[in-house]
């Protein structure tokens, strides 16, 4: 189960709750449960498996070693990469590909973005080498319907309780949610 807050201009802060299981991906948005399409759930599950794999996460840092610094924070090793300029768009695409999120829609969307900077922070426990956190901050501009939009995206993930959770109980209301329809990938590319 994931709970997060989303702040949109003019709409204030909105709390979202999300469950991702083999039964599907369910989100509580504005008091309404929705079920994500199966293909999106597969992408999210793949991304979650990648983020839990130290090898896959460290693979991202290979191409940006000159921008990466390694520090210690308590019981963790922390890798931090700050990228801007020409390298940032390629890093963003690489990050999306390795996290399992790249599909034709996402690729088309990323091509429309002017990504100014990107910071990735990855923490691993010094004893177990299991991931403890993954943070991504991205500053970008994009044009949608001839209107320029500036986005400052911050994703902060804390990872813990490895192999401790026995079962996830999805609320019954969520399981009865109607699956949302998304536009086809070809419509996004046009």
N, C-alpha and C positions, 0 to 999 in steps of 0.2 A: 504494500500500500504506500502510495506517495501522496503527500499533501503539499501544495505549493500555492504561492500567492502570485497573482498577475496584476500588474498596474498598467492600465491603459489610459492615454490622455483623455480627459473629460469623463471617464467612467470610474475613476477611483480604483481602489484595490479590490480584487476579486479572489476569493479562495476557491481553489480547485482540488478535488480529491480524485485519485486515480488508482485503479486496481488492474494489474496485468497478470493474467494467469493463463493456463492452457485453455480455459473456457473463453478467453477473449480479453480485450482491453476495454475497460469501463471507466467513464469519467463523469463526475458530478460537477456540472457547470451551471451557475445561476439557479441552483435548486433542482435541476433537471438531469437525470441520468441519460447518458448516451453510450452507445457501443460503437467502437471504431471498426472499420472494415477489416476483414481477415488479413488482407495484404499489409495493412498498416501495423496490425498486431505482430505479424511475423517480423517486420522491420524493427519494431521496438524490442521484441524478444531478442533478436540478433544483436542489437545495440547493447542491451543489458548484459548479454553473455560476453560481448567484447569488452565492456567496461569492467567486468569482473575478472578478466584475464590480464595479469601483469605483463605477459609477453606481448599481447596485442596492444596494450596501452603504451608500452615502451617502444614499440615499433614506430609509433607516431613521432617520437623524438629523434629517430635516426636522421631524418632529412633536415632537421633544424638544430643539430647539436651546437652550432656556433651561437645560437640564440638562447640556449638552455643553460640554466644554472641549477646545481644540486645543493640543497641545504638540509639541515636537520631541524625538526620541530618536535620537541618532546620525544615520543617513541617512533616517530615517522621520519623517513627520507622524503623530501619534497622536491620534485622536479618542476621548474617553472620556465616556461618559454614565452617570451614577449616578442611578437613579430609585427612589423608594419611595413609599409612600402610595397614593392613589387612581389615579395614573397608571401604576403598575407593571404591572397586569394587562393594560391596553390595549397597553402597549409589548410585553409578552411575546407577546400574540396577533399584533400587527403583525409582530414578529420572526419568528414561526413562519410566518405567511402569506407574507412576503417571501422566506423561505428555502426555500419550497416544501414545508414540512413539515406544513402544516395540512390535515387531513382530518377527517371526522366523528369518528373515534376521538380524535384529538388535541384537537379542540375540546371534546368532552365531558370529556376528562381535565382540560383547563385550567380548565373551569368548576368543577371540584371542588377546585381548588387555591386556597390562600390565599397568594398570592405577597407576601412581605414586602419584598424588595428585588431589584433587578436592575442589574448593571453590564455595559456593553458596551464593549469596547476594540477599536478598528479601526486598524491601521497600514497606511500606504501609503508606498512609496519616493518620496522627494522628486524624483528625476529621472525615473523611469519612470511614476509614479502606479500601479504595479501593487501589489496587496495583499501585505503581508508577514505579517500576523497578524490573527486574529479571536479574541477571548476573550469568553466570556459566563459570568458568575457569577450564580446565582439562589439565593435563600434562600426556601423555601416550606414550608408545612404542607399536608397533605391527609389526608382520612379514607378508609381503604380497609377494607371489611368491619368497620365500626364501631371501627376502631383508628386512632388519630391517628399520622401519620408525619411527621417533620420531615426535610427534604431540603436539603442544602447542595450544589448542583451547580456544578461548575467545569469548563468546557470551554475548552481552550487549543489553538489551531490555529496552527501556523507554516506559512507558504506560501512556497515558493521554487521554484527551477529552472523558471521559466516557459518553456514551449515547448522544454525541453531533453530531456525524457524521451521516447524513441522508442517504447518498448513496455513493457508490464507483463506479467510472466510470472506467471500464477496457478499455484500448485502443482497437480499432477494430482489429488492427494487432494481438494482443494477442488472441482475441477470435477466430481468424482464424488459430491459431497455431496447428500444428500436435501434437497429444499426443505421448509422448515418451514411449517406451517399456522398461520394467525392467525385469531382470531375475527373475524367480520364486523363491519363498522362499526355495523350496527344493534344488535348485541348490546351494544356499548360504550355506546350512547346510552341504552339502557333502564335 
